[in-house]
């Protein structure tokens, strides 16, 4: 059986899936439109695992090529992220000296070294969520960067055919679940370590990589029925748990924090698998919608700035106690986020991409 899509080609509906993920996150964080919207982070992780594995396999990763891969990842993440940190930690205190009088902002400044070094998720895992929520979401970027460093090493040491052996993948997922269940018995962690540490979320990243490896080696057609069945079973478990407990599927509840992230990852892995196997389906067409795809294309910037932007707009437009006021507030926020995403993509991100291309020569 031949692929309907070449594995190394750009796949439009992946951008659409990323667009869905950022919409879920935005809806969850501020407007509570999607009380389950935090699941968007799990979708991001599955997609990251898929895309990063595609790059590593295409480059036939080895120890000699690790530095080049890391340089490309640095160019993808650091320019925009470091610009945000520069504005927050250097420009704002100089231009608006009054912020230095804020105790909460001082605490944020005192922890800035962990933001610069992509390690704030370890501080969160030890101390709980930060007092100032401006960068409360950066833990997931830390997870991604730590994954970018460790995962290529694993592939270079073991080769893909060994790491993505079904038994190894299952064993690693079980190890992740056990770590979420019992990790605090051995380490001085805050309960949110289950949410913010790289190994706690490794299952979603690994599943994404596993799907790419199976797909690129023409093994997905045989595995697809099992993966999709697991996805349906995960969805049934989530819905059943919500109905039985009469609770919202919230990230920090006991059952959810121990098993739920894996269920989310299996659900999104099944969706990804279905789209890869049925690229001409109605669902694939929906995720290839231009607006959804553009949201996915600009999602990196939107994700980075969505909390700081909310803080700024909220101070300018604090009262939205009528439906019309709320709609105007929502439109202002979404349009501003989208516009900044477009600007970032067409300036900083394209500039970084041109430099990355030069590394391939």
FENUR-V834303 format. One record per residue. N is the residue number from 1. RES is the residue in one letter. OMEGA is omega in whole degrees, -180 to 180 (none if undefined). D_CENTER is the distance of its C-alpha to the mean C-alpha in Angstrom with 1 decimal. Layout:
N:RES:OMEGA:D_CENTER ; N:RES:OMEGA:D_CENTER
This chain:
1:X:-180:31.9 ; 2:X:178:30.3 ; 3:X:171:26.9 ; 4:X:178:26.8 ; 5:X:176:24.2 ; 6:X:-177:24.5 ; 7:X:-177:21.6 ; 8:X:178:21.5 ; 9:X:174:21.7 ; 10:X:-177:19.1 ; 11:X:-171:18.0 ; 12:X:-174:18.0 ; 13:X:173:16.5 ; 14:X:175:13.2 ; 15:X:177:12.9 ; 16:X:176:14.1 ; 17:X:177:11.5 ; 18:X:176:8.8 ; 19:X:176:11.5 ; 20:X:-178:11.6 ; 21:X:-178:8.1 ; 22:X:177:8.9 ; 23:X:177:12.3 ; 24:X:-178:11.5 ; 25:X:179:9.8 ; 26:X:-179:12.8 ; 27:X:-179:15.2 ; 28:X:-170:14.3 ; 29:X:-170:14.4 ; 30:X:-173:17.7 ; 31:X:179:19.6 ; 32:X:176:19.1 ; 33:X:180:19.5 ; 34:X:180:17.0 ; 35:X:177:17.5 ; 36:X:-173:15.1 ; 37:X:177:12.4 ; 38:X:177:10.2 ; 39:X:177:9.6 ; 40:X:178:7.3 ; 41:X:178:4.5 ; 42:X:176:6.3 ; 43:X:176:6.6 ; 44:X:-177:3.4 ; 45:X:178:4.5 ; 46:X:179:7.9 ; 47:X:178:7.8 ; 48:X:178:7.0 ; 49:X:180:9.7 ; 50:X:-174:11.9 ; 51:X:180:11.9 ; 52:X:177:12.4 ; 53:X:179:15.0 ; 54:X:180:16.6 ; 55:X:-178:17.2 ; 56:X:180:18.4 ; 57:X:179:20.7 ; 58:X:180:22.0 ; 59:X:-177:22.9 ; 60:X:-169:24.5 ; 61:X:176:22.9 ; 62:X:-179:25.5 ; 63:X:-179:26.2 ; 64:X:-175:27.8 ; 65:X:-176:24.8 ; 66:X:-177:22.3 ; 67:X:179:23.1 ; 68:X:178:22.7 ; 69:X:-179:19.2 ; 70:X:178:18.2 ; 71:X:178:20.0 ; 72:X:179:18.1 ; 73:X:177:14.7 ; 74:X:178:16.4 ; 75:X:179:17.6 ; 76:X:-170:14.3 ; 77:X:-164:12.7 ; 78:X:-175:15.8 ; 79:X:-178:18.1 ; 80:X:-178:16.2 ; 81:X:180:14.7 ; 82:X:174:18.2 ; 83:X:178:19.8 ; 84:X:179:18.1 ; 85:X:179:19.2 ; 86:X:179:22.6 ; 87:X:-175:23.1 ; 88:X:-170:22.2 ; 89:X:-177:24.0 ; 90:X:-175:26.8 ; 91:X:-176:27.6 ; 92:X:178:27.4 ; 93:X:178:29.6 ; 94:X:-176:32.1 ; 95:X:-180:32.3 ; 96:X:-174:32.0 ; 97:X:-177:33.8 ; 98:X:-179:33.9 ; 99:X:-180:30.3 ; 100:X:179:31.5 ; 101:X:-179:33.6 ; 102:X:180:30.7 ; 103:X:-179:30.3 ; 104:X:179:26.7 ; 105:X:176:26.0 ; 106:X:178:28.1 ; 107:X:177:25.9 ; 108:X:178:22.8 ; 109:X:-178:24.9 ; 110:X:-180:26.0 ; 111:X:-172:22.5 ; 112:X:-179:21.5 ; 113:X:-179:22.0 ; 114:X:175:19.0 ; 115:X:179:16.8 ; 116:X:-175:18.6 ; 117:X:177:18.1 ; 118:X:-179:14.4 ; 119:X:-177:15.9 ; 120:X:179:15.7 ; 121:X:176:13.7 ; 122:X:176:16.9 ; 123:X:177:19.0 ; 124:X:-179:17.1 ; 125:X:-180:17.6 ; 126:X:-170:21.2 ; 127:X:-174:22.1 ; 128:X:-177:19.8 ; 129:X:-180:18.0 ; 130:X:179:19.5 ; 131:X:-180:22.4 ; 132:X:-172:21.2 ; 133:X:-179:18.0 ; 134:X:-179:17.5 ; 135:X:-177:14.7 ; 136:X:-176:13.8 ; 137:X:-173:10.1 ; 138:X:178:10.2 ; 139:X:-176:9.8 ; 140:X:175:6.1 ; 141:X:176:7.2 ; 142:X:177:10.0 ; 143:X:-180:8.4 ; 144:X:-177:7.2 ; 145:X:178:10.8 ; 146:X:176:12.5 ; 147:X:180:11.3 ; 148:X:-180:12.6 ; 149:X:-172:15.8 ; 150:X:-173:16.5 ; 151:X:176:15.6 ; 152:X:176:17.9 ; 153:X:178:20.6 ; 154:X:-180:20.4 ; 155:X:-180:20.8 ; 156:X:-180:23.6 ; 157:X:-169:25.4 ; 158:X:-171:25.3 ; 159:X:-174:24.8 ; 160:X:-175:22.5 ; 161:X:177:25.2 ; 162:X:-178:25.5 ; 163:X:-177:21.9 ; 164:X:169:21.1 ; 165:X:-174:24.3 ; 166:X:-179:23.8 ; 167:X:179:25.5 ; 168:X:179:23.4 ; 169:X:179:20.1 ; 170:X:-179:21.6 ; 171:X:180:22.9 ; 172:X:178:19.6 ; 173:X:177:18.0 ; 174:X:179:21.1 ; 175:X:178:20.9 ; 176:X:180:17.4 ; 177:X:179:18.8 ; 178:X:178:21.9 ; 179:X:178:20.2 ; 180:X:-178:18.6 ; 181:X:-169:22.1 ; 182:X:-177:24.3 ; 183:X:-178:22.5 ; 184:X:176:23.9 ; 185:X:-176:27.4 ; 186:X:-178:27.3 ; 187:X:-178:25.3 ; 188:X:-177:25.6 ; 189:X:164:22.2 ; 190:X:-179:21.4 ; 191:X:-178:20.2 ; 192:X:176:16.7 ; 193:X:180:16.3 ; 194:X:-175:15.3 ; 195:X:-165:12.1 ; 196:X:-178:11.3 ; 197:X:-177:12.7 ; 198:X:-177:11.3 ; 199:X:177:14.0 ; 200:X:-177:13.4 ; 201:X:-176:10.1 ; 202:X:-178:11.5 ; 203:X:180:12.7 ; 204:X:179:9.7 ; 205:X:-179:9.2 ; 206:X:180:13.0 ; 207:X:177:13.6 ; 208:X:178:11.8 ; 209:X:180:14.0 ; 210:X:-180:16.9 ; 211:X:178:16.8 ; 212:X:-177:17.0 ; 213:X:179:19.8 ; 214:X:-179:21.7 ; 215:X:-176:21.4 ; 216:X:178:22.5 ; 217:X:176:25.4 ; 218:X:177:26.5 ; 219:X:-175:26.0 ; 220:X:180:23.6 ; 221:X:179:26.5 ; 222:X:-177:28.0 ; 223:X:-174:24.8 ; 224:X:-180:23.5 ; 225:X:180:25.8 ; 226:X:-179:24.7 ; 227:X:-180:20.9 ; 228:X:177:21.5 ; 229:X:177:23.9 ; 230:X:178:21.4 ; 231:X:179:19.0 ; 232:X:177:22.0 ; 233:X:178:23.0 ; 234:X:178:19.7 ; 235:X:179:19.9 ; 236:X:178:23.6 ; 237:X:180:22.8 ; 238:X:-179:20.4 ; 239:X:180:23.0 ; 240:X:179:25.8 ; 241:X:180:24.5 ; 242:X:-178:24.0 ; 243:X:-177:27.5 ; 244:X:-176:29.2 ; 245:X:-176:27.9 ; 246:X:177:27.8 ; 247:X:171:24.6 ; 248:X:179:21.4 ; 249:X:-174:18.4 ; 250:X:-169:17.2 ; 251:X:-172:14.7 ; 252:X:174:17.4 ; 253:X:-172:20.2 ; 254:X:-177:21.7 ; 255:X:-178:21.4 ; 256:X:-177:17.8 ; 257:X:179:16.7 ; 258:X:-176:18.6 ; 259:X:-170:18.2 ; 260:X:-178:15.9 ; 261:X:177:12.5 ; 262:X:177:14.3 ; 263:X:176:15.8 ; 264:X:-177:12.7 ; 265:X:177:11.4 ; 266:X:178:15.0 ; 267:X:-178:15.2 ; 268:X:175:12.4 ; 269:X:177:13.8 ; 270:X:177:17.1 ; 271:X:179:16.2 ; 272:X:179:14.9 ; 273:X:180:18.1 ; 274:X:-178:20.3 ; 275:X:179:19.2 ; 276:X:-179:19.9 ; 277:X:-177:23.2 ; 278:X:-175:24.2 ; 279:X:179:23.1 ; 280:X:-176:26.1 ; 281:X:178:25.4 ; 282:X:-180:25.2 ; 283:X:178:21.6 ; 284:X:178:20.7 ; 285:X:179:22.9 ; 286:X:-178:21.0 ; 287:X:174:17.6 ; 288:X:177:19.6 ; 289:X:-173:20.8 ; 290:X:-178:21.1 ; 291:X:179:19.7 ; 292:X:178:16.6 ; 293:X:179:16.2 ; 294:X:175:16.9 ; 295:X:178:14.2 ; 296:X:180:11.7 ; 297:X:-178:13.7 ; 298:X:-170:13.5 ; 299:X:-178:10.0 ; 300:X:178:9.3 ; 301:X:-179:12.4 ; 302:X:180:12.1 ; 303:X:-178:9.0 ; 304:X:-171:11.0 ; 305:X:-170:14.2 ; 306:X:177:13.8 ; 307:X:176:15.0 ; 308:X:179:17.8 ; 309:X:178:18.8 ; 310:X:-179:19.2 ; 311:X:-180:21.4 ; 312:X:-178:23.5 ; 313:X:-179:24.1 ; 314:X:178:24.8 ; 315:X:-180:27.5 ; 316:X:-170:29.0 ; 317:X:-168:28.9 ; 318:X:-171:29.0 ; 319:X:177:31.0 ; 320:X:-175:29.8 ; 321:X:173:31.9 ; 322:X:-179:33.0 ; 323:X:-179:31.2 ; 324:X:179:32.1 ; 325:X:179:30.9 ; 326:X:179:27.6 ; 327:X:178:27.1 ; 328:X:178:28.1 ; 329:X:-180:25.7 ; 330:X:179:22.8 ; 331:X:179:24.0 ; 332:X:-178:24.4 ; 333:X:-177:20.9 ; 334:X:-180:19.2 ; 335:X:179:21.7 ; 336:X:179:21.2 ; 337:X:-180:17.4 ; 338:X:-179:18.0 ; 339:X:178:20.8 ; 340:X:176:19.1 ; 341:X:179:16.3 ; 342:X:180:19.2 ; 343:X:-180:21.1 ; 344:X:-177:18.3 ; 345:X:-175:17.7 ; 346:X:177:21.4 ; 347:X:-174:22.3 ; 348:X:-174:20.1 ; 349:X:177:17.6 ; 350:X:176:20.6 ; 351:X:179:22.6 ; 352:X:179:20.2 ; 353:X:179:20.0 ; 354:X:178:23.8 ; 355:X:179:24.0 ; 356:X:179:21.8 ; 357:X:-179:24.2 ; 358:X:179:27.0 ; 359:X:-177:25.7 ; 360:X:-177:26.1 ; 361:X:none:29.8
